[in-house]
């Protein structure tokens, strides 16, 4: 079994794996929001800012749990 990295190193600077998870979750949220706007489904969302925040949290939990476990 391959061990998950505990830290990410970039030019001798260490970053926590949660930073990578949050960046990927935010990019996934942007892609989802873009798809909803293009398909016209965004008009059914009452509070878009709260929707994007909660979607980012959902993606972050799913990524941290299943993709990059610590």
CORMOMO-V121185 format. One record per backbone hydrogen bond with DSSP energy under -1.0 kcal/mol. CO is the residue of the C=O (numbers start at 0). NH is the residue of the N-H. E is the energy in kcal/mol with one decimal. If there is no record, write none. Layout:
CO_NH_E + CO_NH_E
This chain:
7_14_-3.1 + 12_9_-2.4 + 14_7_-3.1 + 15_18_-1.3 + 16_20_-2.0 + 17_21_-2.6 + 18_22_-2.0 + 19_23_-2.3 + 20_24_-2.6 + 21_25_-2.3 + 22_26_-2.2 + 23_27_-2.3 + 24_28_-2.1 + 25_29_-2.4 + 26_30_-2.1 + 27_31_-2.3 + 28_32_-2.8 + 29_33_-2.4 + 30_34_-2.1 + 31_35_-2.3 + 32_36_-2.4 + 33_37_-2.4 + 34_38_-1.8 + 35_40_-1.5 + 35_41_-1.3 + 40_43_-1.4 + 41_44_-1.6 + 46_50_-2.2 + 47_51_-2.4 + 48_52_-2.1 + 49_53_-2.4 + 50_54_-2.3 + 51_55_-2.2 + 52_56_-2.0 + 53_57_-2.3 + 54_58_-2.6 + 55_59_-2.4 + 56_60_-2.3 + 57_61_-2.3 + 58_62_-2.7 + 59_63_-2.7 + 60_64_-1.9 + 61_65_-2.5 + 62_66_-1.7 + 62_67_-2.6
